[in-house]
Amino acid sequence: MELETKPTSSTNEDRISPTTVKSVITKYFNTDQFDDYIFEYMANMILEDNPDNAYDLVNIIGDYFTDQIRYNDDEILVICKEILINLISLGFKSERKAIIAQRLTNQ
């Protein structure tokens, strides 16, 4: 069987801007910790990867929180939950994908 994924909704880029995502995530960092382009990069990764939950968000941006060994893993998860809640309140939606199985024929 061949699996194909199809998004079930429009993209987050249509609903929320990278600048908005950046403004949410920068609240959780010291502004002098990274250059501005790093925050823009994180915002674009979030929009592109469309995390379904806080664990997905940890996989996307969690390493940036460990940069100065300021937070432990549990604190990073709590912060990512807060970020995701804030993003959802601003229009962010996870990109749930429907998996469709197609039957392969023997040729």
HELIX and SHEET records of a PDB file:
HELIX    1   1 ASN A   12  ARG A   15  1                                   4    
HELIX    2   2 PRO A   18  ILE A   25  1                                   8    
HELIX    3   3 THR A   26  TYR A   28  5                                   3    
HELIX    4   4 ASP A   36  ASP A   49  1                                  14    
HELIX    5   5 ALA A   54  PHE A   65  1                                  12    
HELIX    6   6 ASP A   73  SER A   89  1                                  17    
SHEET    1   A 2 GLU A   2  PRO A   7  0                                        
SHEET    2   A 2 LYS A  97  GLN A 102 -1                                        
END                                                                             
